[in-house]
Amino acid sequence: MKTTLDNKDINQLSKSWLVTSWDWLWKRELPVLLAIFALFAALLIFALLTQLAVQDTPHELDRYLLLLMRNPGDLSDPLGPRWLEEVGRDITALGGNAVLILLTLAVLGYLLMDLKPRLALVVLLATLGALAVSSTLKETIDRDRPDLVPHNTVVYTASFPSGHSMLSASTYLTLGALLATTQRRKRIKIFILTFCTTITLLVGISRVYLGVHWPTDVLAGWTAGAAWAIACWLLARWLQSRDTETPTNA
């Protein structure tokens, strides 16, 4: 009977311990640490973009990317056929206040009927909280809208950050993260998060395509909205750890 461990047994035990430890860390701590890191990274990027936004003249890259989406011979004409311009308006509406508020009300109603008031609070903060922050930032920074090209949709607020980009990021990413936690299959989680991210990206691109935002406005909206969504996810995870109404491995 073998009473000592040889090198092969020790290696197998070490590998087993590492796998078990990594699995425990991933399920319990690593996602939170990565989320906190991403939150601070997004805030740092937003701060750098704000420094560009307060300058008297837009950055040359802003001008280049904005004009890149226009017909060089007619700056009032976005690139592509007329139907593409209509598609741009349809997509940009997905980040509008009316659509997002209706979506939020629908999700709130479902969560309240499903007896999940804490998650309902998270969804409410994701949309209305981001709306309040976006409005405050716009009034504080007060950046002018692009004047290089005509606007292809109505605008009535300041330019920085892009409210459509920020609200779509905060709302869709938060809803996607919460929905993904209810799924066990990784491919379904990836599909949900990819779909919500794609909508967010398309909304932001449509704002530049329609000529109503500088690209840095949109990038700032994405980073601020993503930071807000991460904060909401962390809040949801903390609430779920105290309440057994939803899975604790969010």
C-alpha positions as CSV (number, residue, x, y, z in Angstrom):
1,M,0.0,0.0,0.0
2,K,1.4,3.4,-1.1
3,T,1.8,5.7,1.9
4,T,3.7,8.6,0.2
5,L,2.9,10.8,-2.7
6,D,5.1,10.8,-5.8
7,N,5.7,13.8,-8.0
8,K,2.8,12.8,-10.4
9,D,0.3,12.7,-7.5
10,I,1.5,16.1,-6.2
11,N,1.2,17.6,-9.7
12,Q,-2.4,16.2,-10.0
13,L,-3.3,17.6,-6.6
14,S,-1.9,21.0,-7.4
15,K,-3.7,21.2,-10.7
16,S,-7.0,20.1,-9.0
17,W,-6.5,22.7,-6.3
18,L,-5.8,25.5,-8.8
19,V,-8.8,24.6,-10.9
20,T,-11.1,24.5,-7.8
21,S,-9.6,27.8,-6.5
22,W,-10.0,29.5,-9.9
23,D,-13.6,28.3,-10.2
24,W,-14.4,29.6,-6.8
25,L,-12.8,33.0,-7.4
26,W,-14.5,33.3,-10.8
27,K,-17.9,32.6,-9.4
28,R,-17.6,34.8,-6.3
29,E,-15.0,37.5,-6.6
30,L,-13.3,37.9,-10.0
31,P,-16.4,39.3,-11.9
32,V,-16.8,41.9,-9.2
33,L,-13.1,42.9,-9.4
34,L,-13.2,43.1,-13.2
35,A,-16.4,45.2,-13.0
36,I,-14.8,47.6,-10.6
37,F,-11.7,47.9,-12.8
38,A,-13.9,48.5,-15.8
39,L,-15.9,51.1,-13.9
40,F,-12.8,53.1,-13.0
41,A,-11.4,52.7,-16.5
42,A,-14.6,54.1,-18.1
43,L,-14.6,57.0,-15.7
44,L,-11.0,57.8,-16.6
45,I,-11.8,57.8,-20.3
46,F,-14.8,60.0,-19.7
47,A,-12.7,62.5,-17.8
48,L,-10.2,62.6,-20.7
49,L,-12.9,63.1,-23.2
50,T,-14.4,65.9,-21.1
51,Q,-11.1,67.7,-21.3
52,L,-11.4,67.6,-25.1
53,A,-15.0,68.7,-25.0
54,V,-14.3,71.9,-23.0
55,Q,-11.9,73.2,-25.6
56,D,-13.0,76.0,-27.9
57,T,-12.6,74.0,-31.1
58,P,-13.4,70.4,-31.7
59,H,-10.6,67.9,-32.2
60,E,-9.4,67.2,-35.7
61,L,-10.4,63.6,-35.4
62,D,-14.0,64.7,-34.6
63,R,-14.1,66.7,-37.8
64,Y,-12.6,63.9,-39.8
65,L,-15.0,61.2,-38.6
66,L,-18.0,63.4,-38.9
67,L,-17.2,64.5,-42.5
68,L,-16.3,60.8,-43.3
69,M,-20.0,60.0,-43.1
70,R,-21.1,62.8,-45.5
71,N,-21.1,63.2,-49.3
72,P,-18.1,65.4,-50.0
73,G,-20.0,67.2,-52.7
74,D,-23.0,67.9,-50.5
75,L,-22.5,67.9,-46.7
76,S,-26.2,67.9,-46.1
77,D,-26.4,64.4,-47.6
78,P,-25.3,61.5,-45.4
79,L,-23.5,58.7,-47.2
80,G,-25.6,56.0,-48.7
81,P,-29.1,55.8,-50.2
82,R,-32.1,57.6,-48.8
83,W,-33.5,54.5,-47.1
84,L,-30.3,54.3,-45.1
85,E,-30.9,57.7,-43.7
86,E,-34.4,56.5,-42.6
87,V,-32.8,53.5,-41.0
88,G,-30.5,55.8,-39.1
89,R,-33.5,57.7,-37.7
90,D,-35.2,54.4,-36.7
91,I,-32.1,53.2,-34.9
92,T,-31.5,56.5,-33.2
93,A,-35.0,56.3,-31.8
94,L,-34.1,53.2,-29.9
95,G,-32.0,55.5,-27.6
96,G,-34.6,58.2,-27.3
97,N,-36.3,59.1,-24.0
98,A,-39.8,57.9,-25.1
99,V,-38.7,54.4,-26.2
100,L,-36.4,53.9,-23.2
101,I,-39.0,55.1,-20.7
102,L,-41.7,52.9,-22.2
103,L,-39.3,49.9,-22.1
104,T,-38.4,50.7,-18.5
105,L,-42.1,50.9,-17.5
106,A,-42.7,47.6,-19.1
107,V,-39.8,45.9,-17.3
108,L,-40.8,47.5,-14.0
109,G,-44.3,46.2,-14.3
110,Y,-43.1,42.7,-15.0
111,L,-40.6,42.8,-12.1
112,L,-43.1,44.1,-9.6
113,M,-45.7,41.5,-10.7
114,D,-43.0,38.9,-10.3
115,L,-42.3,40.1,-6.8
116,K,-38.8,41.4,-7.5
117,P,-39.0,45.0,-6.2
118,R,-35.2,45.3,-5.6
119,L,-34.4,44.5,-9.2
120,A,-37.2,46.9,-10.3
121,L,-35.3,49.6,-8.3
122,V,-32.1,48.8,-10.2
123,V,-33.8,49.1,-13.6
124,L,-35.4,52.4,-12.5
125,L,-32.0,53.7,-11.5
126,A,-30.5,52.5,-14.8
127,T,-32.8,54.6,-16.9
128,L,-34.0,57.6,-14.8
129,G,-30.8,57.9,-12.9
130,A,-28.7,58.0,-16.1
131,L,-31.2,60.5,-17.6
132,A,-30.7,62.8,-14.6
133,V,-26.9,62.5,-14.8
134,S,-26.9,63.0,-18.6
135,S,-29.0,66.2,-18.3
136,T,-26.7,67.6,-15.6
137,L,-23.6,66.9,-17.5
138,K,-25.0,68.5,-20.7
139,E,-26.0,71.7,-18.8
140,T,-22.6,71.8,-17.0
141,I,-20.3,71.2,-19.9
142,D,-22.6,73.0,-22.4
143,R,-20.8,72.0,-25.6
144,D,-22.2,73.2,-28.9
145,R,-23.6,70.8,-31.4
146,P,-21.6,70.2,-34.6
147,D,-21.9,73.0,-37.1
148,L,-20.0,71.4,-40.0
149,V,-23.0,69.7,-41.4
150,P,-26.8,70.2,-41.3
151,H,-28.7,68.2,-38.6
152,N,-30.9,65.4,-40.0
153,T,-33.0,65.2,-36.9
154,V,-34.3,67.7,-34.3
155,V,-32.0,68.5,-31.3
156,Y,-32.8,70.7,-28.3
157,T,-30.1,70.0,-25.7
158,A,-26.3,70.5,-25.5
159,S,-24.0,68.1,-27.3
160,F,-21.8,66.5,-24.6
161,P,-22.2,63.7,-23.7
162,S,-24.6,62.1,-26.2
163,G,-27.7,61.4,-24.2
164,H,-28.9,58.8,-26.6
165,S,-25.6,56.9,-26.4
166,M,-25.4,57.2,-22.6
167,L,-29.0,56.2,-22.0
168,S,-29.0,53.3,-24.4
169,A,-25.7,52.0,-22.8
170,S,-27.0,52.3,-19.3
171,T,-30.5,50.8,-20.0
172,Y,-29.8,48.1,-22.5
173,L,-26.5,46.9,-20.9
174,T,-28.2,46.8,-17.5
175,L,-31.2,44.9,-18.8
176,G,-28.9,42.6,-20.7
177,A,-26.8,41.8,-17.7
178,L,-29.8,41.1,-15.5
179,L,-31.4,38.9,-18.2
180,A,-28.1,37.1,-18.7
181,T,-28.0,36.1,-15.0
182,T,-31.2,34.1,-15.4
183,Q,-29.6,31.9,-18.1
184,R,-27.3,28.9,-17.5
185,R,-25.9,28.4,-20.9
186,K,-23.0,30.6,-21.7
187,R,-23.9,30.9,-25.4
188,I,-27.2,32.4,-24.4
189,K,-25.6,34.8,-22.0
190,I,-23.1,35.8,-24.8
191,F,-26.0,36.3,-27.3
192,I,-27.9,38.5,-24.9
193,L,-25.0,40.7,-24.0
194,T,-23.8,40.9,-27.6
195,F,-27.3,41.9,-28.8
196,C,-27.6,44.7,-26.2
197,T,-24.1,45.9,-26.9
198,T,-24.8,46.0,-30.7
199,I,-27.9,48.1,-30.1
200,T,-25.9,50.5,-28.0
201,L,-23.2,50.8,-30.6
202,L,-25.7,51.4,-33.5
203,V,-27.5,54.1,-31.6
204,G,-24.3,56.0,-31.0
205,I,-23.1,55.6,-34.6
206,S,-26.5,56.8,-35.8
207,R,-26.0,60.1,-33.9
208,V,-22.8,60.9,-35.8
209,Y,-24.4,59.7,-39.0
210,L,-27.3,62.1,-38.6
211,G,-24.8,64.9,-37.9
212,V,-26.1,65.8,-34.4
213,H,-23.1,64.8,-32.3
214,W,-19.3,64.8,-32.5
215,P,-17.8,61.3,-32.3
216,T,-16.3,62.2,-28.9
217,D,-19.8,63.1,-27.6
218,V,-20.9,59.5,-28.5
219,L,-17.8,57.9,-27.0
220,A,-18.3,59.9,-23.8
221,G,-21.9,58.7,-23.8
222,W,-20.9,55.1,-24.2
223,T,-18.3,55.3,-21.4
224,A,-20.5,57.1,-19.0
225,G,-23.5,54.8,-19.8
226,A,-21.3,51.7,-19.4
227,A,-20.0,53.0,-16.1
228,W,-23.6,53.6,-14.9
229,A,-24.6,50.1,-16.1
230,I,-21.7,48.5,-14.3
231,A,-22.6,50.4,-11.1
232,C,-26.2,49.1,-11.5
233,W,-25.0,45.6,-12.0
234,L,-22.9,45.7,-8.9
235,L,-25.9,47.0,-7.0
236,A,-28.1,44.2,-8.3
237,R,-25.4,41.7,-7.4
238,W,-25.2,43.1,-3.8
239,L,-29.0,43.0,-3.5
240,Q,-29.2,39.5,-4.8
241,S,-26.7,38.4,-2.3
242,R,-29.0,39.6,0.5
243,D,-32.2,38.3,-1.1
244,T,-33.0,34.8,-2.3
245,E,-35.6,35.9,-4.7
246,T,-33.1,35.6,-7.6
247,P,-30.0,33.4,-8.1
248,T,-27.0,34.6,-6.1
249,N,-24.4,33.8,-8.9
250,A,-25.4,36.9,-10.9
